[in-house]
Amino acid sequence: MTHKFKCSDMVLLNQLGFSSSKPSAATVYEIVRLMPADQSGEVSYRIKAGTSERAVRESELRSP
């Protein structure tokens, strides 16, 4: 599987699960590293916002 996003792209996390009654501004993340596909064949990314960095699957991301 090929990557949909590339390094330095700005992305949003899909809103899954609990939703509060107050609308909140979505955090914009920067793609900092492309990672290989996992056992299911889905590629992953390292994303960063401020000083926080995490790994996510491609299905968890969307364009702003």
Backbone as CSV, one residue per row, in Angstrom:
resi,resn,N_x,N_y,N_z,CA_x,CA_y,CA_z,C_x,C_y,C_z
1,MET,0.847,-1.179,0.000,0.000,0.000,0.000,0.895,1.245,0.000
2,THR,0.505,2.236,-0.756,1.272,3.473,-0.805,0.691,4.496,0.164
3,HIS,1.503,5.454,0.533,1.085,6.497,1.471,0.236,7.555,0.769
4,LYS,-0.855,7.937,1.393,-1.739,8.986,0.878,-1.154,10.366,1.166
5,PHE,-0.463,10.517,2.300,0.117,11.787,2.717,1.630,11.713,2.617
6,LYS,2.278,12.876,2.611,3.739,12.912,2.583,4.250,13.758,3.741
7,CYS,5.550,13.691,4.000,6.150,14.478,5.081,5.859,15.953,4.875
8,SER,5.587,16.623,5.958,5.244,18.051,6.064,3.793,18.362,5.714
9,ASP,3.005,17.364,5.278,1.570,17.594,5.069,0.909,17.865,6.417
10,MET,-0.124,18.684,6.404,-0.911,18.973,7.596,-2.183,18.128,7.537
11,VAL,-2.521,17.477,8.655,-3.659,16.559,8.700,-4.453,16.747,9.996
12,LEU,-5.634,16.188,10.011,-6.486,16.153,11.200,-6.748,14.703,11.557
13,LEU,-6.965,14.447,12.835,-7.373,13.110,13.271,-8.870,12.974,13.069
14,ASN,-9.311,11.802,12.603,-10.742,11.533,12.516,-11.312,11.530,13.919
15,GLN,-12.479,12.081,14.103,-13.131,12.107,15.411,-13.897,10.808,15.591
16,LEU,-13.353,9.933,16.432,-13.988,8.649,16.710,-14.393,8.588,18.174
17,GLY,-15.465,7.887,18.455,-15.854,7.676,19.847,-16.612,8.841,20.435
18,PHE,-16.337,9.121,21.718,-17.069,10.115,22.492,-17.002,11.500,21.869
19,SER,-18.119,12.182,21.882,-18.194,13.543,21.354,-18.819,14.423,22.424
20,SER,-18.142,15.490,22.794,-18.676,16.374,23.826,-19.758,17.274,23.248
21,SER,-20.532,17.909,24.107,-21.598,18.776,23.653,-21.064,20.099,23.123
22,LYS,-19.866,20.483,23.529,-19.249,21.720,23.044,-18.398,21.433,21.815
23,PRO,-18.595,22.205,20.750,-17.700,22.010,19.609,-16.309,22.505,19.962
24,SER,-15.296,21.780,19.549,-13.932,22.199,19.831,-13.151,22.308,18.529
25,ALA,-12.136,23.121,18.546,-11.287,23.269,17.378,-10.434,22.011,17.227
26,ALA,-10.382,21.494,16.033,-9.578,20.301,15.779,-8.100,20.681,15.768
27,THR,-7.278,19.805,16.311,-5.841,20.018,16.307,-5.275,19.611,14.955
28,VAL,-4.483,20.471,14.378,-3.826,20.182,13.107,-2.452,19.601,13.416
29,TYR,-2.152,18.465,12.806,-0.882,17.774,12.999,-0.056,17.852,11.725
30,GLU,1.260,17.782,11.891,2.169,17.722,10.755,2.715,16.303,10.638
31,ILE,2.730,15.763,9.422,3.348,14.464,9.176,4.856,14.653,9.282
32,VAL,5.501,13.917,10.194,6.949,14.055,10.354,7.712,12.830,9.856
33,ARG,7.022,11.683,9.694,7.705,10.494,9.191,6.699,9.512,8.617
34,LEU,7.039,8.902,7.488,6.237,7.841,6.897,6.743,6.522,7.468
35,MET,5.815,5.665,7.858,6.191,4.380,8.440,5.660,3.255,7.547
36,PRO,6.266,2.080,7.623,5.838,0.970,6.757,4.472,0.419,7.159
37,ALA,3.949,-0.421,6.288,2.661,-1.068,6.548,2.792,-2.071,7.691
38,ASP,1.707,-2.207,8.464,1.686,-3.187,9.542,1.229,-4.543,8.988
39,GLN,0.927,-5.495,9.847,0.529,-6.835,9.408,-0.749,-6.837,8.582
40,SER,-1.616,-5.857,8.809,-2.865,-5.781,8.047,-2.659,-5.123,6.687
41,GLY,-1.483,-4.544,6.460,-1.188,-3.892,5.190,-1.432,-2.396,5.193
42,GLU,-1.875,-1.854,6.334,-2.147,-0.413,6.419,-0.884,0.345,6.831
43,VAL,-0.593,1.431,6.098,0.585,2.233,6.423,0.304,3.136,7.615
44,SER,1.379,3.579,8.267,1.280,4.445,9.437,2.137,5.681,9.240
45,TYR,1.946,6.632,10.138,2.673,7.901,10.101,3.055,8.309,11.514
46,ARG,4.119,9.093,11.644,4.414,9.822,12.881,3.898,11.225,12.633
47,ILE,3.062,11.719,13.567,2.512,13.065,13.439,2.882,13.881,14.670
48,LYS,2.918,15.195,14.497,3.347,16.069,15.589,2.501,17.334,15.614
49,ALA,2.149,17.758,16.834,1.490,19.039,17.080,2.134,19.614,18.327
50,GLY,2.792,20.758,18.209,3.509,21.327,19.348,4.649,20.410,19.738
51,THR,4.683,20.002,21.015,5.727,19.086,21.477,5.237,17.646,21.537
52,SER,3.979,17.428,21.174,3.382,16.093,21.223,3.557,15.376,19.887
53,GLU,4.062,14.147,19.937,4.248,13.341,18.734,3.675,11.960,18.983
54,ARG,3.061,11.375,17.956,2.472,10.049,18.103,2.426,9.333,16.763
55,ALA,2.196,8.031,16.815,2.052,7.209,15.615,0.568,6.935,15.391
56,VAL,0.142,7.021,14.132,-1.256,6.743,13.779,-1.317,5.999,12.453
57,ARG,-2.389,5.255,12.279,-2.642,4.585,11.009,-3.260,5.583,10.034
58,GLU,-3.111,5.284,8.755,-3.631,6.185,7.726,-5.158,6.363,7.843
59,SER,-5.877,5.335,8.243,-7.337,5.419,8.366,-7.785,6.386,9.465
60,GLU,-6.856,6.772,10.351,-7.177,7.703,11.437,-7.003,9.159,11.026
61,LEU,-6.532,9.404,9.807,-6.220,10.765,9.367,-7.130,11.233,8.250
62,ARG,-7.267,12.555,8.174,-7.989,13.173,7.062,-7.343,14.524,6.755
63,SER,-7.597,14.998,5.555,-7.092,16.313,5.152,-7.896,17.394,5.851
64,PRO,-7.260,18.527,6.164,-8.006,19.624,6.818,-8.991,20.293,5.863
